[in-house]
Amino acid sequence: MAGFGQAEDAGVYQLSEDMALIQTVDFFTPIVDDPYDFGQVAAANSLSDVYAMGGTPISALNIVAFPIRCLGIEILEDILRGGAAALAEAEVPLIGGHSIEDEEIKYGLSVAGLIHPQKIIRNNTPRPGDRLVLTKPIGTGIIATALKAEMASPEHVQAMIRSMSSLNKLPAQLMQDERYEVHACTDITGFGLLGHMREMVNGSGCTIRLYAQQIPFLEGAVDYARLGLIPAGAYRNRQFVQNYLIGFGSIAQEIQDLLTDPQTSGGLLISLPAALAERFLNELKSRYPLPSAIVGEVIEGGERIQIVGSGPGVDN
């Protein structure tokens, strides 16, 4: 039902008339210094694709590459403890995994989930008149780059870690509530906000109008972007989306860089009817600690991303 032919967040295979299997895998090198934090972030990131499809994760397998001859086993133990903590919070059992010896640390998970075949939430099915809710702030790649350059403040790093290690479980559960009639969703990861918006409009027959002034950013991210602490992936992402953009040059350079900043374990971008968006956002804010906002609207035609300063919010 979803696979190589689409740019969906996970693969989906129908098992029966009322059940489909969601499969995803993700792993990467450390983005933070503390092994436990790295494990938490990697596990939260791996679970996110199942949440983005509207599914419920049911099991996970560890994927580990580790230089066991160079680093102590206690570092690996801390990474795995962090991953196990995220899985425990998600109520997902770890049922196995695989490890290899490698010169560079890598960790992640293969995650399986379940969903009803008629309730899959795809990433390129927004509808004209929808509003877009973003459930986490942007800026993890830029703050991680500042951390590597030893220029990031401890407070900004901790805020980044809190955001990355926070599960998308609660926003996903709210998204699955039939009261909100969610039309499309994707999670914001390596392609950055604009890259994943490109996937949302591609083949949809719709254009996204993005409200640049309403996007939540991690504390410190704008300042680090002004200093030029931009990860290489942001420039690749800009090339990926440049033919889809309208009005990109009208916004400040640091905001341009943040909109293409590759994210790790970012939030969900949810497309739902305008009349329901404010209620959804208010319920989310009452139960979820991270900054979230209505960041855009969907208009008919074009399959582009039009960037403006601010927008009307929602229709009442």
C-alpha positions as CSV (number, residue, x, y, z in Angstrom):
1,M,0.0,0.0,0.0
2,A,3.1,2.2,0.3
3,G,6.6,1.5,-0.8
4,F,9.4,2.5,-3.1
5,G,7.0,4.1,-5.6
6,Q,6.0,6.8,-3.2
7,A,7.8,9.2,-0.9
8,E,5.9,8.1,2.2
9,D,7.4,8.1,5.6
10,A,7.1,4.3,6.0
11,G,6.2,1.2,4.0
12,V,2.7,-0.3,4.4
13,Y,1.7,-3.9,3.5
14,Q,-1.9,-5.0,3.8
15,L,-2.3,-8.2,5.9
16,S,-6.1,-8.5,5.9
17,E,-9.2,-6.6,5.2
18,D,-8.9,-4.7,8.4
19,M,-5.2,-4.7,9.2
20,A,-2.0,-3.4,7.5
21,L,1.7,-3.6,8.7
22,I,3.8,-0.5,8.8
23,Q,7.6,-0.9,8.5
24,T,10.4,1.6,8.9
25,V,14.1,1.7,9.7
26,D,16.3,4.6,10.7
27,F,19.8,4.9,12.3
28,F,22.5,7.5,12.4
29,T,25.7,8.7,14.0
30,P,25.7,10.6,17.4
31,I,24.2,14.1,17.2
32,V,24.8,14.8,20.9
33,D,27.6,14.0,23.3
34,D,25.9,12.0,26.0
35,P,25.4,8.3,25.0
36,Y,22.1,8.0,26.9
37,D,20.6,11.1,25.3
38,F,21.8,9.8,21.9
39,G,20.0,6.5,22.4
40,Q,16.7,8.3,23.4
41,V,16.9,10.6,20.4
42,A,17.6,7.8,17.9
43,A,14.7,5.7,19.2
44,A,12.3,8.6,19.2
45,N,13.3,9.4,15.6
46,S,12.8,5.8,14.5
47,L,9.3,5.5,16.0
48,S,8.3,8.8,14.4
49,D,7.6,7.4,10.9
50,V,5.0,5.0,12.2
51,Y,3.3,7.9,14.1
52,A,3.3,10.0,10.9
53,M,1.4,7.4,9.0
54,G,-1.3,7.3,11.6
55,G,-0.2,3.9,13.0
56,T,0.6,2.4,16.3
57,P,4.1,0.9,16.8
58,I,4.0,-2.6,18.2
59,S,7.7,-3.8,18.2
60,A,11.2,-2.7,17.5
61,L,14.6,-4.2,16.7
62,N,17.9,-2.5,17.6
63,I,20.5,-1.7,14.9
64,V,24.0,-1.1,16.3
65,A,27.4,-0.3,14.9
66,F,30.1,0.2,17.5
67,P,33.9,0.4,17.7
68,I,34.2,-2.1,20.6
69,R,38.0,-2.3,20.5
70,C,38.3,1.5,20.9
71,L,35.5,2.5,23.2
72,G,34.3,1.0,26.5
73,I,31.2,-1.3,26.6
74,E,29.7,1.1,29.1
75,I,29.1,3.7,26.3
76,L,27.2,1.1,24.3
77,E,25.2,0.1,27.4
78,D,24.2,3.8,27.9
79,I,23.1,4.2,24.3
80,L,20.9,1.1,24.6
81,R,19.5,2.2,27.9
82,G,18.5,5.5,26.3
83,G,16.8,3.7,23.5
84,A,15.1,1.3,25.9
85,A,13.7,4.3,27.9
86,A,12.1,5.8,24.8
87,L,10.6,2.5,23.9
88,A,9.2,2.0,27.4
89,E,7.6,5.5,27.2
90,A,6.1,4.5,23.8
91,E,5.0,1.1,25.3
92,V,6.7,-0.7,22.5
93,P,8.6,-4.0,23.2
94,L,12.2,-4.5,22.0
95,I,12.2,-8.0,20.6
96,G,15.8,-8.3,19.2
97,G,18.3,-6.6,17.0
98,H,21.7,-6.8,15.3
99,S,25.1,-5.4,16.0
100,I,28.4,-5.1,14.1
101,E,31.8,-3.8,14.8
102,D,32.5,-0.5,13.0
103,E,34.9,2.4,13.3
104,E,32.0,4.8,13.9
105,I,29.1,4.6,16.3
106,K,25.7,4.2,14.7
107,Y,22.4,3.4,16.4
108,G,18.8,3.2,15.5
109,L,15.8,0.9,15.2
110,S,13.6,-1.0,12.8
111,V,10.0,-0.5,13.9
112,A,6.8,-2.3,13.0
113,G,3.4,-0.9,13.5
114,L,-0.2,-1.6,12.7
115,I,-3.0,0.4,11.1
116,H,-6.4,-0.2,9.5
117,P,-5.9,0.0,5.7
118,Q,-8.7,2.7,5.4
119,K,-7.1,4.9,8.0
120,I,-3.6,5.4,6.6
121,I,-2.6,9.1,6.7
122,R,-0.5,9.8,3.7
123,N,1.9,12.8,3.2
124,N,0.7,14.2,-0.1
125,T,-3.1,14.3,0.4
126,P,-3.7,17.8,1.9
127,R,-6.9,19.6,0.7
128,P,-7.5,23.2,-0.3
129,G,-8.6,25.2,2.7
130,D,-6.7,23.1,5.2
131,R,-4.4,24.6,7.9
132,L,-1.0,23.1,8.7
133,V,0.0,22.4,12.4
134,L,3.6,21.9,13.2
135,T,4.1,20.1,16.5
136,K,7.8,20.8,17.3
137,P,10.1,23.8,16.9
138,I,12.7,23.9,14.1
139,G,16.5,24.2,14.4
140,T,18.1,20.9,15.6
141,G,20.6,20.7,12.8
142,I,21.9,24.3,13.3
143,I,22.2,23.9,17.1
144,A,24.0,20.5,16.6
145,T,26.4,22.3,14.3
146,A,27.0,25.0,16.9
147,L,27.6,22.2,19.5
148,K,30.2,20.6,17.3
149,A,31.9,24.0,16.9
150,E,31.8,24.4,20.8
151,M,29.7,27.5,20.4
152,A,26.3,26.3,21.7
153,S,25.2,27.2,25.2
154,P,24.3,24.3,27.5
155,E,20.7,25.7,27.8
156,H,20.2,25.6,24.1
157,V,21.6,22.1,23.8
158,Q,19.4,20.8,26.5
159,A,16.3,22.4,24.9
160,M,17.3,20.7,21.6
161,I,17.7,17.3,23.4
162,R,14.3,17.7,25.0
163,S,12.7,18.4,21.7
164,M,14.4,15.5,19.8
165,S,13.8,13.0,22.6
166,S,10.1,13.8,22.9
167,L,8.0,11.2,21.2
168,N,5.4,12.1,18.6
169,K,3.1,9.7,20.3
170,L,0.7,12.2,21.8
171,P,0.3,14.4,18.7
172,A,-0.2,11.2,16.7
173,Q,-2.9,9.9,19.0
174,L,-4.7,13.3,18.7
175,M,-4.3,13.2,15.0
176,Q,-6.0,9.8,14.9
177,D,-9.0,11.2,16.7
178,E,-11.8,11.2,14.1
179,R,-13.1,14.5,15.5
180,Y,-10.3,16.3,13.6
181,E,-10.6,14.8,10.1
182,V,-6.8,14.9,9.4
183,H,-6.1,14.8,5.7
184,A,-2.3,14.4,5.5
185,C,0.8,14.2,7.7
186,T,4.5,13.9,7.5
187,D,7.3,14.1,10.1
188,I,10.0,16.7,9.7
189,T,13.4,15.1,9.6
190,G,16.4,15.2,7.2
191,F,14.9,17.1,4.3
192,G,14.0,20.0,6.6
193,L,10.7,21.8,6.8
194,L,10.7,22.9,3.2
195,G,11.9,19.5,1.9
196,H,9.0,17.7,3.6
197,M,6.6,20.3,2.4
198,R,7.8,19.6,-1.1
199,E,6.8,15.9,-0.5
200,M,3.4,17.1,0.8
201,V,2.6,19.2,-2.3
202,N,4.1,16.8,-4.9
203,G,1.3,15.1,-6.7
204,S,-1.3,16.8,-4.5
205,G,-2.6,19.4,-6.9
206,C,-2.2,21.9,-4.1
207,T,0.1,24.7,-3.0
208,I,1.2,25.4,0.6
209,R,1.2,29.0,1.8
210,L,3.8,29.0,4.6
211,Y,3.6,31.7,7.3
212,A,7.3,32.3,8.0
213,Q,6.7,34.5,11.1
214,Q,4.6,31.8,12.8
215,I,7.1,29.0,12.7
216,P,8.4,28.0,16.2
217,F,12.2,27.9,16.4
218,L,14.4,26.4,19.1
219,E,15.9,29.0,21.4
220,G,19.2,30.1,20.0
221,A,18.7,28.6,16.5
222,V,18.2,32.0,14.8
223,D,21.3,33.5,16.4
224,Y,23.5,30.5,15.4
225,A,22.1,30.7,11.9
226,R,23.1,34.4,11.7
227,L,26.6,33.3,12.7
228,G,26.7,30.9,9.7
229,L,26.6,27.7,11.7
230,I,24.8,25.8,9.0
231,P,25.0,22.1,8.4
232,A,26.0,20.9,4.9
233,G,22.6,19.1,4.6
234,A,20.8,22.5,4.6
235,Y,22.5,23.4,1.3
236,R,21.5,20.1,-0.3
237,N,18.0,20.6,0.9
238,R,17.8,24.0,-0.7
239,Q,18.7,22.5,-4.0
240,F,16.1,19.8,-3.5
241,V,13.3,22.4,-3.1
242,Q,14.4,25.5,-5.0
243,N,12.2,24.9,-8.0
244,Y,9.1,24.6,-5.8
245,L,9.6,27.9,-3.9
246,I,7.8,31.3,-4.3
247,G,8.9,34.3,-2.2
248,F,11.9,32.5,-0.6
249,G,14.2,35.4,-1.3
250,S,12.0,37.8,0.5
251,I,12.7,36.4,3.9
252,A,15.9,36.9,6.0
253,Q,18.9,34.7,5.2
254,E,18.9,33.1,8.7
255,I,15.2,32.1,8.3
256,Q,16.0,30.7,4.8
257,D,18.7,28.5,6.4
258,L,16.4,27.4,9.2
259,L,13.6,26.4,6.7
260,T,16.1,24.0,5.0
261,D,17.9,22.9,8.2
262,P,17.9,19.1,8.4
263,Q,16.0,18.0,11.5
264,T,16.5,15.0,13.7
265,S,13.4,13.6,15.4
266,G,11.4,16.6,14.4
267,G,7.7,17.2,14.8
268,L,4.7,16.2,12.8
269,L,3.3,18.5,10.1
270,I,-0.5,17.9,10.1
271,S,-3.0,19.1,7.4
272,L,-6.6,19.3,8.6
273,P,-9.7,21.5,8.0
274,A,-9.3,25.1,8.9
275,A,-12.4,25.1,11.1
276,L,-10.9,22.3,13.3
277,A,-7.2,23.5,13.4
278,E,-7.4,25.9,16.3
279,R,-9.3,23.4,18.5
280,F,-6.7,20.7,17.6
281,L,-3.8,23.1,18.4
282,N,-5.4,24.1,21.8
283,E,-5.9,20.5,22.8
284,L,-2.3,19.7,21.8
285,K,-0.9,22.6,23.7
286,S,-2.8,21.6,26.9
287,R,-1.2,18.1,26.9
288,Y,2.1,18.5,25.1
289,P,5.1,20.6,26.4
290,L,6.8,21.6,23.1
291,P,6.0,24.8,21.1
292,S,3.5,24.1,18.3
293,A,1.7,26.4,15.9
294,I,-0.4,26.8,12.8
295,V,2.3,27.5,10.2
296,G,0.5,27.5,6.9
297,E,-2.6,26.9,4.7
298,V,-3.3,24.8,1.7
299,I,-4.6,26.4,-1.5
300,E,-5.7,24.8,-4.8
301,G,-3.3,24.3,-7.7
302,G,0.3,24.9,-8.5
303,E,2.1,22.3,-6.3
304,R,4.4,25.0,-5.0
305,I,5.4,26.4,-1.6
306,Q,4.6,30.1,-1.3
307,I,6.3,31.9,1.6
308,V,4.7,34.9,3.2
309,G,5.2,36.7,6.5
310,S,2.2,35.7,8.5
311,G,-1.3,34.3,8.0
312,P,-4.8,34.5,9.2
313,G,-4.6,31.5,11.5
314,V,-7.9,29.7,11.2
315,D,-11.5,30.3,10.2
316,N,-14.0,30.3,13.0
